[in-house]
């Protein structure tokens, strides 16, 4: 939920229960995302307006996490499974054989 929406919701709830400004600010700060909360507490807002302003700035500073490409993960798992399957059918790869070495003019 965006900071604007969250703060508006919390302000409505505070009005319903008769919470004062200090209690509202305390509740909002402690409910914020840790990165946003760190920004807000460093700014030390003294008013509700300052808190909302700093929370918006903090929200803009939070890094956006790119979604994981699950199709790539699945493809890599399939490749690994195929490698295991082929290895089990062929006895696995154990390095160059004596025949390969003799073709290259090497002896073991």
Secondary structure by P-SEA (a helix, b strand, c coil): ccaaaaaaaaaaaaaaacccaaaaaaaaaaaccaaaaaaaaaaccccaaaaaaaaaaaaaacccccccaaaaaaaaaaaaaaaaaaaaaacccccccaaaaaaacccc
